Amino acid sequence: MARLEADADPARWVAVTESFGFSGRRARKRAIGMLLSQANAAIGAAPRPGGRFAAWAASQAVPMLMRRANGRVRAWMWKADPELLVVLAQMQEATPQVRTARAMMPMEYDDTEDFRSPYLGSGEKLVMTLPPDPRTPPFVSYTWDTGTHLVTLSAVCSDRERVGTVLDELDHLARSLRVVDDLTLDESANTLRLPPA
């Protein structure tokens, strides 16, 4: 089964894993708290008194959700400040519905630049450091079409003034993202792996 892998520097990133252990639990809770507060701000809702409990509960459920995703979803948090930056990579089957939804995205999402990966080939990068709506947090998105799947890496930043300080590290993480597939081969089979076009 195909799954996503990346070379995330452990000195800079905390990986959200399928483990139920203590590793990264505090960072995971802070990152989820940031995402919940950004979501509340986007819809104009005031912070709720139970927000910290909601972040804790979500952080407990995340490893189970990651396990069910079977490697099709990967997530990381910025180690120095988990509330600053959260990154999510996912792989979706390129169905007609997924392609239609992507084609119907708002006009501002067309302002992309070419982004090349040594593993996934030519893709697109969208940087929105100053979204038109002040309630929308800055974000960066990378997308590759492998023909059978759409691979995306999306990063949400909580601070418009500091988003520029992490762009180089996001590029490095995005370039290391790859699809890994387990193949069972006969001893006589000859397999030729070609680099992406």
N, C-alpha and C positions, 0 to 999 in steps of 0.2 A: 504494500500500500504506500502511495506517495505521501511524503510528509515534508515539512519545512525545517531547515536547519540554518543557523547563522553563527558567525564567529563574533559573539558579543564579548568585548573586553570586560572581564569580571571586576577590573579596577574602576570601571566607569558605569557599568550596567548591573542591575539586579534582575535576574530572570524570574519570571513568574512560572513556576514549574507545576508538575502534576503531584508534587509531594505534599503530604499533609503535615510535615514536620514544622519546626520553628523557623527554618531558614527563610528569610525574606518576609516573614509575616508582618512585622511592624512597617516595613517599607510598603508592602502590599496594601495595608490598611490606609496609610497616608495617601498613596496614589489614588485609591478608590474614593477616598474622601474628597480629593481635588476634583475628580471627574464628576462626582455627585454635586459639588458646589458649582462647577461650571454648567452642569445641566440645569440646575435651579436658576442660575443667572440668565441662561439663554431663554427660559420661558417666563422670566420675570417673577419667579416665586421667591419668597423670603426664606432664608435658612430655617430649617425645622429643628426643634429641640432634640429630636431623636436622630439627627444626622450622623452623629458619631457612632451610634449603635448600628445604623444602617450600613455604614462603611465597614464596621467590624463584621457584621453578618455576611456582607458580600465578600469580604476577604476570606471568610471561612469556606464559602461556596466555590470560589474561583478554582482551587485545585481539582475539584470534582468536575467542573465544566471543562477544564483543560484536558483532563484524562479522557473525557468523552469525545473531545475533538480529535483524538488520535494523531496529534502532530500537525493537523491542518491549521492550527492557530498557535502562535507564539507571542509572548508579551514580555516587555522589559520596562524597567523604571530607571530613571537617572539616579545613580547611587548617591551622589553628593546631596541631592535634594529630590526625593521621590514625588514631592508635591509640585515640582516644576515641570516634569516631562514624563509622559507615559507613551509607550510605543506598542502598537499591535500589528502583527503580520498575520495575514490569512490567505488561504488558497481556496478558491471557489471553482466549481466546475463551470465552464463557460457555456451555460445553457442559453438558448435564445432569450429567455426572460431576464437573465443577468445582463446580457449585452444590451437589451432594450432599456433596462433601468439605467445603465451607465450612459447610454446615448441621450437620455432625457434629463441629465443633470443640468443645473442652472448654468447660464452663460459664463459666469466668472470662473467656472471649473474648466473652461476651454483654454485658459491662459497657462498652458503647460510648457515645459522645456524638455528637450531630449535628455535622457539619463541612461547611460550604458552600464550594464552589469556583466562581469566576466562569466557568470553562471546562467543568467536569465536573458542575456542579450539586450537589445534595445528596448527601452521603456520610456515612461513619462514621469516627470516630477512636477508637482504643483506646490508652490510655497505661498501661503497666505499669512504673512506676518502681521498685516493690518486688515482683517476682514471688514467689509463694509458695515456690518452690524457690530457696534461696540460690545454687545453682549456675547458675541461669538469669540471663543478663544483662538489664538493663533494656532495654525496647524500646517503640517507638511505631509504630502501624500506621494507615494511612489507606486506606479502600476506597471505590470508586465503582462502581456498576453502570450501564453505559451502555445496557443492553438487549442488545447484541450482545457486549460485552466486560466483563470485570472489570478495573478498573485499581487497582493497589495500590502504595502507597509504604510501605516498611518501613525503620525505622532501628534499629540495634543500638548500644547504648552500653556501654562497658567499665567505667564508674564509676557506681555507684548514687548517690553524693553529688553528682556533677556533671551528671547527666542533666537536671536542672531548668534548667540554664543555657543549654541549646540548644533548648528547646521552642519558643520564639518563632521562631527561625530555621527550625526544621522546619516550623512552620505556614506561614511565608512561602514556603518551597520547595514545599510541598504545594499551596498555592493557585495557584502558577504552572504546575503540571503540566497538560498538555493533550494531546489526541490530534489529530494533524495528518494529513490524508489528501491525497494527490495526486489531483486530479480533472482529467480531460481533458474540456473542454466545447466544444461547437460555438459558433460566433459568434452564432447565433440563440438559444441556450439562455438561459433566465432562471433564475437560481438564487437562492433566498431562504434565507439562513442565520438560523435562530432561535436565541436563547440557550437554554442548558439549562433544563429545567423546574424 
